[in-house]
């Protein structure tokens, strides 16, 4: 397919689909490195502590680069950033196939985190915000779901290749080839803005009428076409309430993801097989939550459902702590997986709806980066509480309280107002 000529039909949805395939591969790579590290550790004789330390560094770098990626996307465009991120992870994959020393793993983990965070965290939402208005939340949710499903697929591919060839090194070569495909796909078939092809956002032409009053609730979620600068957005209490909401959700999810198997097998008495299956199911339900949360964001004010998702996380933790029957394990998995997946989609949709499309990547980079740094504390702090008290229960109680506080923050976040009282209401539009 050539884009040298202007497409006859609106290209936004096809553009988003091509980007989703690239994000499926690049975003999925974020889940692959932890999956492959166990095989690498056993083969190369590294300790669990030393290997785990690499991922502490990984998450810190991931959060920092996410903040910077917002500015980079605004400077170079999401298309270039996705391709560049895929290229960085491609090179890392080639080098991971030949490493032998732990220090090399640490160095490549840093570069790997930078590639994924720079290319996959805020680029999809910015691209979608540039092209779509009416179904923005749904498409953002589907792209987020693609990254999670990509992690499951790439992990399966890596395992199958390793089984066929008897070496994890060959698996990394296959991953490198897939990331080359992602980079080529986005450079050839994805465009940053509808204006690049002579089209208009969401396939409609805006008639230039000034923004009016906020549309009534019956018309769905509030969506602004007036763009805020990152600095102006950062001055609003709304943004920091959203940061706290998503940061607390990140804290809950990363903490449970890292420690739930040990808690279930050691303190609840669940078999190792059931605990591992619960972990896999949680990731699958997270993808479902992302897609469903995006669909809901186009129909209900997303900050309200964001608060409900935080309450869902709290309910899941309550089930985990109080109900130890086998059925409770599945209830907990559904509540945590769907709740966190939907909260990711709801956070992205809320930021897009409130602060407009032009500087969305910068606003998202600030929000997601800050939240990631808060979430990164959970993996360590949960272990510290467990070692200090002899039980995971106090750590999970802390998470439950933070999830409830996150809901309060989300419900308290008002529609932000520009100076002069404008809220950036969408302009009337016609086909």
Secondary structure, DSSP 4 states (H G I P E B T S, - for coil): ---SSPPSS--HHHHHHHHHHHHHHHHHHHHHHHHHHHHHHHHHT--HHHHHHHHHHHHHHHHHHHHHHHHHHHHH-HHHHHHHHHHHHHHHHHHHTT--SHHHHHHHHHHHHHHHHHHHSSHHHHHHHHH-STTHHHHHHHHHHHHHHHHHHHHHHHHHHHHHHS-HHHHHHHHHHHHHHHHHHHHHH--S-GGGGT--GGG-EE--PPP-SPPPGGG-S--B-SPPPHHHHHTSHHHHHHHHHHHHHHHHHHHHHHHHHHHIIIII---HHHHHHHHHHHHHHHHHHHHHHHHHHTTS-HHHHHHHHHHHHHHHHHHHHH--SHHHHHHHHHHHHHHHHHHHHHHHHHHHHHH-STTHHHHHHHHHHHHHHHHHHHHHHHHHHHHHHSSSHHHHHHHHHHHHHHHHHHHH-PPP--TTS---BPPPEE-
